[in-house]
Amino acid sequence: MHSQRCPTCSPCGRLGKPVLIEVKPSSDYKAGLAQLTDQLKGRGPAIDVAPALLSWLKGRELSTPALVFDLDTITARMQALAQTAANQNIACLLAVKSCPREPLLTTAQQHLAGFDVSNLAEYRALPADLSGKTVSLTSPQLTKDYYLFAARGNRLVVTVDSIAQCVNYLQQGAPFPYVLRIQGGQLLPTSDAAYTNCSRFGFTAPMLEQLLQRPDVQAQPPCGWHVHHGSEINSAATYQFLMAGLAKLGAQLPEPPAIINLGGGWHSVEKQQLNDLFALARKVFPEPCSVFIEPGQWFGKGAGLAVGEVVNKSGDDDNLGCVLNLSMDCHLRWSSPRLLVPVQLPALKFAKVYLGGASCYEADSLGCFMLPYRQDLAHDTSLGLGCRVLLSNISLYSLAWNQGFNGIAPATEYWLRNGLALEPTA
């Protein structure tokens, strides 16, 4: 892609101060240019980055690669979602798999109703005192010693997602309430964008019918349902369909459901829609039914940055490729990074820049970005050799996945509180 004149600015205007823009990767030329035009003309969304992150990084020497998260932003999001849910007496739990790090878990203990765990390793990572908290156990494995998951003073709710797992649970004679996990695709119409026709987790309708006919299950029936539809494109309509489907299933239980767990996947739902969804949940499942949600990624939105450095480059303004010491596969899994880039206005040209990861893996790619510049692309966008690179829209899951490969070390992890860094971890 050759560099071309930027259509967003007049070349005869005075030079203004550089502005920071947030650019999504785009493999489509027209879509990338349209996004860039909206950004520079002020029609696009504001940069979704906690100001504390940029303030802390300004002028600071930092060993890279690094992942930096602002706990104050996460705390505010936890408080907001927990309060919105509590208005309908819905309990908000943290999905521990999203980031089993002590600063996040301690913050969740202070502001949320409990935790969603998959195994003893996750449970043992939790704070020592869980009095008054709920722990939801949902594991793809057969589990023994359920009592160990209630050893810290918490209430325990067990989810089973297969006939074998249900039989295993009942044979142990554990006194904790259990619910059945239902495949989300079973409850969605094919018209919903998040529809999938199969999952390896949860009961299908035939499996559910078979299970509920068992004498041991009829003697100790489940207390309700759990659905976790982890699509990246869940919408408010998706959750409306899921709730309606679970309500219909309620007729198969001897008593109205005592527990409904609506799972995670909430990060694509607009904030203003949550009030209506929670009100609907309480209408469909009236008290005393306990209703849970289990977000993870939702809490980290806008709270994280990845910090790297340009360690190699090729081509020129017509075809620039940069290699970063950040790796998509080591440091940025389950993130969709956006490039924070300074722009000197008025910009005169634009070009597409490819960013690659540090490993020898061919597919270790961060994507292509349409960038505006004036004269020298690498210089004007701070993508010269040795330059610091900031990436936004980093998921908490990237911390959970943070690892080394191919001789590349895991990223150093920084947590900020009140604008100050806690002790970094590698």
C-alpha positions in Angstrom: 0.0 0.0 0.0 1.6 3.2 -1.1 1.5 6.3 1.2 -1.1 8.8 0.0 -2.2 12.3 0.9 -4.3 12.4 4.1 -7.8 13.6 3.2 -8.5 14.7 6.8 -6.4 17.8 7.1 -5.5 20.8 5.0 -1.7 21.0 4.3 -1.8 24.7 4.5 -2.8 24.9 8.2 -0.5 25.8 11.0 1.2 23.0 12.9 -0.6 22.2 16.1 0.6 20.2 19.1 0.8 16.5 18.5 -2.3 14.6 19.6 -2.6 11.0 20.7 -5.0 8.9 18.8 -6.0 5.2 19.3 -6.0 3.2 16.1 -7.6 -0.2 15.6 -5.9 -2.7 13.3 -7.6 -2.9 10.0 -6.8 -5.2 7.0 -9.4 -3.4 5.0 -8.1 -0.2 3.3 -11.4 1.7 3.2 -12.4 0.8 6.8 -9.0 1.8 8.1 -9.2 5.1 6.3 -12.7 5.8 7.6 -11.7 5.1 11.1 -8.7 7.4 10.8 -10.8 10.2 9.3 -13.3 10.0 12.2 -10.4 10.0 14.8 -8.7 13.1 13.3 -12.0 15.0 12.8 -13.2 14.3 16.3 -16.1 12.1 15.3 -14.6 8.9 16.7 -14.7 7.8 20.3 -12.3 9.3 22.8 -9.2 7.3 23.7 -10.3 4.5 26.0 -7.3 4.6 28.3 -7.1 5.4 32.0 -5.3 8.8 32.3 -3.4 7.5 35.3 -1.6 5.0 33.0 -0.4 7.7 30.6 0.6 10.0 33.5 2.6 7.3 35.2 4.4 6.3 32.0 5.3 9.9 31.0 9.1 10.4 31.1 9.5 7.1 33.0 12.2 4.6 32.0 10.6 1.2 31.9 11.9 -2.3 31.1 9.9 -3.7 28.3 7.9 -5.7 27.4 5.5 -4.7 30.1 1.8 -4.9 31.0 0.5 -2.1 33.1 -3.0 -2.0 34.7 -4.7 0.7 36.8 -6.5 -0.7 39.8 -8.4 2.5 40.4 -10.1 2.1 37.0 -10.8 -1.5 37.8 -12.2 -0.7 41.2 -14.5 2.0 39.8 -15.8 -0.5 37.2 -16.3 -3.2 39.9 -18.2 -0.8 42.1 -20.4 0.4 39.3 -21.3 -3.0 38.0 -21.8 -4.5 41.5 -24.1 -1.6 42.4 -26.1 -1.9 39.2 -26.6 -5.6 39.9 -27.3 -5.1 43.6 -30.2 -2.8 42.7 -32.0 -6.0 41.6 -30.4 -8.1 44.3 -28.2 -9.8 41.7 -24.7 -11.0 42.9 -21.7 -10.1 40.8 -18.8 -12.6 41.0 -15.3 -12.3 39.5 -14.2 -15.0 37.0 -10.9 -15.9 38.5 -9.5 -17.4 35.3 -9.6 -13.9 33.8 -6.7 -12.8 36.0 -5.7 -14.8 39.1 -3.4 -12.1 40.4 -3.3 -11.0 44.0 -4.0 -7.3 43.4 -7.1 -8.0 41.4 -8.4 -10.8 43.7 -8.0 -8.5 46.8 -9.8 -5.7 45.0 -12.7 -8.1 44.0 -13.0 -9.3 47.6 -13.6 -5.8 48.7 -16.2 -4.9 46.1 -17.8 -8.0 44.7 -20.0 -10.8 46.1 -17.6 -13.6 45.4 -15.7 -15.6 42.8 -16.1 -18.1 40.0 -13.4 -20.8 40.1 -12.6 -23.9 38.0 -10.2 -25.8 40.3 -8.4 -25.9 43.6 -5.5 -23.9 42.3 -7.8 -21.0 41.6 -9.6 -21.3 44.9 -6.3 -21.4 46.8 -5.2 -18.1 45.1 -8.2 -16.3 46.7 -7.9 -14.2 49.9 -7.8 -16.3 53.1 -11.1 -15.0 54.5 -14.1 -15.4 52.3 -16.7 -15.0 54.9 -20.0 -13.7 53.4 -18.8 -14.5 49.9 -20.1 -16.9 47.3 -17.8 -19.2 45.3 -19.2 -20.7 42.1 -17.4 -23.9 41.1 -17.6 -24.7 37.4 -15.0 -27.2 36.2 -14.7 -29.3 33.0 -13.1 -32.0 35.2 -14.5 -34.5 37.7 -13.9 -33.0 41.1 -13.2 -34.6 44.4 -13.3 -33.2 47.9 -15.9 -30.5 47.4 -15.5 -29.5 51.0 -12.1 -28.0 50.2 -13.9 -25.3 48.1 -15.8 -24.1 51.2 -12.8 -24.1 53.5 -12.5 -20.3 53.8 -15.9 -19.5 55.1 -17.7 -19.0 51.8 -20.9 -20.3 50.4 -20.4 -22.8 47.7 -22.5 -23.4 44.6 -21.5 -26.3 42.3 -22.1 -26.4 38.6 -22.1 -29.8 36.8 -22.1 -30.0 33.0 -22.3 -33.7 32.2 -24.2 -36.8 33.4 -20.9 -38.3 34.6 -20.0 -35.2 36.6 -23.5 -35.0 38.1 -23.3 -38.7 39.2 -19.8 -38.1 40.6 -21.1 -35.1 42.6 -24.2 -37.0 44.0 -22.1 -40.0 45.0 -19.9 -37.8 47.2 -22.9 -36.8 49.3 -21.8 -33.2 49.4 -24.3 -30.8 51.0 -23.8 -27.9 48.7 -26.5 -26.8 46.2 -25.8 -27.7 42.6 -27.0 -26.4 39.2 -26.9 -27.8 35.7 -24.9 -26.0 33.0 -26.9 -25.6 29.8 -25.4 -25.1 26.4 -26.0 -21.4 25.4 -26.6 -22.3 21.8 -29.5 -24.5 22.8 -31.3 -21.3 24.0 -30.5 -18.9 21.2 -32.2 -18.5 17.8 -30.0 -18.8 14.8 -30.7 -15.2 14.0 -28.7 -14.0 17.1 -25.2 -13.0 16.1 -23.7 -14.9 19.0 -25.5 -18.1 18.1 -23.4 -21.3 18.0 -24.8 -24.7 17.3 -22.6 -26.7 19.5 -20.4 -26.5 22.6 -18.3 -29.0 24.5 -19.7 -27.6 27.8 -23.1 -28.2 29.2 -26.2 -30.1 28.6 -28.2 -30.4 25.4 -31.9 -30.9 25.6 -31.6 -34.7 25.1 -28.9 -35.0 27.7 -30.9 -33.0 30.1 -34.0 -35.1 29.6 -31.9 -38.3 30.2 -30.3 -36.9 33.4 -33.6 -35.7 35.0 -35.1 -39.2 34.6 -32.4 -40.8 36.8 -33.7 -41.8 40.3 -30.6 -40.4 42.1 -31.2 -37.0 40.4 -34.9 -37.1 41.2 -34.0 -37.8 44.8 -31.7 -34.8 44.9 -32.7 -32.5 42.1 -30.7 -29.6 40.9 -31.4 -26.1 42.3 -31.4 -24.3 39.0 -29.4 -23.5 35.8 -26.1 -22.1 34.8 -25.5 -20.7 31.3 -22.1 -19.3 30.2 -22.2 -18.2 26.6 -18.7 -16.8 26.1 -19.0 -15.2 22.7 -17.1 -12.0 21.9 -20.3 -10.6 20.3 -22.9 -11.2 23.0 -25.5 -8.4 22.9 -28.4 -7.4 25.2 -30.6 -9.5 22.9 -28.4 -12.5 23.5 -29.0 -12.3 27.3 -32.7 -11.8 26.7 -32.9 -15.0 24.7 -30.8 -16.9 27.3 -33.1 -15.8 30.2 -36.2 -16.7 28.2 -34.7 -20.1 27.4 -33.8 -20.8 31.0 -37.3 -19.8 32.2 -38.8 -22.4 29.9 -36.5 -25.1 31.3 -37.7 -24.3 34.8 -40.8 -26.3 34.2 -38.6 -29.5 34.2 -37.7 -28.9 37.9 -39.9 -30.0 40.7 -39.6 -26.6 42.3 -39.0 -23.1 40.8 -35.3 -22.5 40.3 -33.5 -21.4 43.5 -30.3 -20.4 41.7 -29.7 -18.9 38.2 -26.2 -18.2 37.0 -26.0 -16.1 33.8 -22.3 -16.6 33.5 -19.9 -14.1 31.8 -19.3 -12.7 28.4 -20.8 -9.3 29.4 -18.0 -7.1 28.0 -19.7 -6.4 24.7 -23.0 -5.2 26.3 -23.4 -1.5 26.6 -23.4 0.0 30.1 -26.8 1.6 29.7 -28.3 -1.8 28.8 -27.3 -3.5 32.0 -30.0 -1.9 34.1 -32.7 -3.2 31.8 -31.1 -6.6 31.6 -30.8 -7.0 35.4 -34.4 -5.8 35.9 -35.5 -8.4 33.3 -33.5 -11.1 35.1 -35.2 -10.3 38.4 -38.7 -10.2 36.7 -38.1 -13.6 35.0 -36.5 -15.1 38.1 -38.3 -13.4 41.1 -36.9 -13.6 44.6 -36.0 -15.6 46.6 -34.2 -17.0 43.5 -30.5 -16.1 43.7 -29.2 -14.7 40.4 -25.4 -14.5 39.7 -23.3 -13.0 36.9 -19.6 -13.8 36.4 -17.8 -11.2 34.4 -14.0 -11.1 34.0 -12.8 -9.1 31.0 -15.5 -6.4 31.7 -13.6 -5.1 34.7 -10.4 -4.4 32.8 -11.8 -2.3 30.0 -9.7 0.8 29.6 -7.5 -0.1 32.5 -4.5 -1.7 30.8 -1.7 -0.9 28.4 1.1 -3.0 26.8 4.4 -1.3 26.6 7.0 -2.4 24.1 9.8 -1.2 21.9 10.6 -1.3 18.2 13.4 -3.8 17.8 13.5 -4.2 14.0 12.0 -2.6 11.0 11.9 -3.1 7.2 10.7 -1.2 4.2 10.0 2.5 3.9 7.1 4.8 4.0 5.4 2.9 1.2 5.7 -0.4 3.0 6.8 -0.1 6.6 7.0 -3.2 8.9 8.0 -3.0 12.5 8.9 -5.8 14.9 8.2 -5.2 18.6 9.6 -6.9 21.6 6.0 -7.6 22.5 4.6 -10.9 21.3 0.9 -11.5 20.5 1.3 -15.1 21.6 3.3 -14.6 24.7 2.0 -11.3 26.1 -1.2 -10.3 24.4 -3.4 -13.4 24.2 -7.1 -12.7 24.1 -6.5 -9.0 23.5 -7.3 -7.0 20.4 -4.6 -4.4 20.7 -5.0 -0.8 19.5 -2.0 1.4 18.7 -1.6 4.7 20.6 0.2 7.0 18.2 1.1 10.7 18.3 -0.1 12.7 15.3 1.2 16.1 14.3 -1.7 18.0 12.8 -2.3 18.9 10.1 -1.3 15.5 8.7 -0.3 15.4 5.1 -0.2 11.6 4.3 -1.3 8.3 5.5 0.1 4.8 5.2 -0.5 1.3 6.5 2.0 -0.1 8.9 2.5 -3.7 9.9 3.4 -4.6 13.5 4.9 -8.1 14.1 5.7 -9.9 17.4 9.1 -10.8 18.7 9.0 -14.6 18.2 10.0 -16.7 15.2 6.4 -17.8 14.8 5.1 -16.6 11.4 1.6 -15.8 12.7 2.9 -13.7 15.7 1.3 -10.6 14.4 -0.3 -7.6 16.0 -1.9 -6.5 12.7 -1.9 -3.6 10.2 -2.6 -0.1 11.2 -3.5 2.9 9.1 -1.5 5.9 10.4 -1.4 9.6 9.5 1.9 11.5 9.3 3.5 14.6 7.8 6.9 13.8 6.2 8.8 10.8 7.8 6.4 7.9 8.7 8.6 6.2 11.3 9.8 9.4 12.9 6.4 11.2 13.0 4.6 8.2 14.5 7.4 7.3 16.9 8.0 3.9 15.3 11.7 4.3 14.7 14.2 1.7 16.0 14.3 1.8 19.8 11.1 3.9 20.1 8.6 3.0 22.8 5.2 1.7 21.6 2.0 1.8 23.6 -0.9 -0.6 22.9 -4.3 -0.2 24.5 -7.4 -2.4 24.7 -5.4 -5.0 26.6 -7.5 -7.7 28.3 -7.0 -8.9 31.8 -6.7 -12.3 30.3 -3.4 -11.3 28.7 -2.0 -11.1 32.3 -3.4 -14.6 33.0 -1.8 -15.9 29.8 1.5 -13.9 30.1 4.3 -16.3 29.4 7.6 -16.9 27.7 8.3 -18.7 24.4 11.1 -19.0 21.9 13.6 -17.4 24.4 11.2 -14.5 25.0 10.6 -13.6 28.6 7.1 -13.0 30.1 6.2 -9.3 30.2 6.9 -7.5 33.5 3.5 -6.8 35.2 2.8 -3.5 36.9 -0.3 -2.6 38.9 -1.0 1.1 39.7 -2.9 2.3 42.8 -3.4 6.0 43.4 -1.0 6.8 40.6 1.8 4.8 42.1 3.1 1.4 41.1 2.9 -1.7 43.4 5.9 -4.0 43.4 6.3 -5.2 39.8 6.2 -8.9 39.0 7.7 -10.9 36.1 
